[in-house]
Amino acid sequence: MERAPAATYAGAMLRFQGIPDSFAAEVREKMIAPEYGHPAHRSLAQGYGPCRQCLRTFAVGRDERILFTYQPFREPASLPAPGPVFIHAQACERYDAGALPPDLRSLPLVFEAYADGARLLAQERVGTGATEEMLGAVFERTGADYVHIRNGEVGCFIARVNRP
């Protein structure tokens, strides 16, 4: 995977991350949502996704993908907010880099800024053409501890961005 230059917020690098490899591997192996026990569903891609592990879009009609329920908040005191997500049916490499994933730039996105404990600070529709600068501005304006990137069409979780 080609590494892009790191995005910065107030001089600090940002970290864009897909879901952990171990979590995705468990879904592929057991075909259930690890946190909820709901069955996972495997099918040919009917939409662009993207995959929540590698953060690449799906080739519609060609890529096989798995749909399952995912809880994006990891803090112990956070209110559960599970929702549907997709991963490639075949193993792929987790996106973990300092730049907005290239395949996300053309998607309609929403940035949700959070304080620790999953306290929502701001929600900003950025549409297509999102940039690291837009994300950095959200961090700066809100003082967020992290940001969730969501799909602007259907609202589902795509990825988490952490401050170092």
PAFI-636553 format. One record per residue (C-alpha): residue in three letters; z, y, x. Coordinates in steps of 0.02 Angstrom, whole numbers, plus 50000, padded with zeros to 5 digits. Example, Ala and Ser with C-alpha at 12.3 -4.5 7.8 and 13.67 -1.06 7.14 Angstrom:
ala503904977550615/ser503574994750684/
END
This chain:
met500005000050000/glu499495016950070/arg500955028850094/ala500715046550032/pro501665061550101/ala503425063050033/ala503815075149892/thr505235087149921/tyr506525095949816/ala507475110149899/gly506955102850066/ala507545085150023/met506345070649997/leu506155062949825/arg506035044049797/phe504855036749664/gln505325018849618/gly504665004849510/ile505844991649441/pro506614980149573/asp505634964949633/ser507064953149590/phe507114959349410/ala505224957249388/ala505274939949469/glu506604934449345/val505544940249198/arg504024930849266/glu505024915049299/lys506034913949137/met504924923949017/ile506424932748942/ala507154950248960/pro508584947649085/glu509764960249007/tyr509484955448825/gly508794937748817/his507334943348708/pro505754933248735/ala504424940948847/his502604940448794/arg501124937148910/ser499384943148863/leu497774950948925/ala497954969748949/gln497434979448794/gly497984996148867/tyr498245004849034/gly500125001649048/pro500575004949188/cys501484990549274/arg503304996049294/gln503464987149461/cys501954992749563/leu501615008049452/arg499745004449446/thr498755004749284/phe498064988649212/ala496224984049205/val495994982749016/gly495304965748965/arg495524958649141/asp497334959749201/glu498654948549126/arg500294957349091/ile502024953349025/leu502894963848893/phe504804963648888/thr506324974248845/tyr507024984948987/gln508574995949004/pro508155010249124/phe509925017049144/arg510985009149281/glu512585019449272/pro514085010049197/ala514515024049073/ser512745026549009/leu512235023348830/pro510975009048821/ala509195014748785/pro508134998948798/gly506274999348766/pro504664989848793/val503854989348966/phe502464979649052/ile502284971449222/his500834961849299/ala500924943349257/gln500604939549441/ala501834945649573/cys501504963149639/glu502384974549763/arg503694986949701/tyr503185005149718/asp504505013949823/ala503835029549905/gly504015048149924/ala502505052949818/leu502005052049636/pro501025035749616/pro499155039549615/asp498815029949453/leu500105040449358/arg499255056949395/ser497935054549259/leu499165048649125/pro500035059748996/leu501805060749063/val503515067249013/phe504875071149141/glu506665068549081/ala508005076049192/tyr509715067649192/ala511445070549264/asp512435055249319/gly513035045449169/ala511335046949083/arg511685064349015/leu509995072048968/leu509775089449040/ala507955093049000/gln506365085048935/glu504705092148989/arg502965086648932/val501845088849083/gly500305079849013/thr498975073849133/gly498805080249309/ala500655079349352/thr501115083949530/glu502605082349646/glu502795101249635/met503015100249446/leu504345086949469/gly505215096949606/ala505275111849488/val506135101249355/phe507455095649482/glu507705113449541/arg507825121049366/thr509025108049298/gly510035102249449/ala509675084349392/asp510315069249487/tyr508755059349440/val507215060349329/his506405047249220/ile504515047649203/arg503975042549028/asn502315039648944/gly501845055248844/glu500875045248714/val502135031848668/gly503745037848751/cys504175022248850/phe504995022349021/ile503825021449172/ala504835025149329/arg506365033349404/val506375047249533/asn507945049449638/arg508565063349747/pro509125057149916/
END
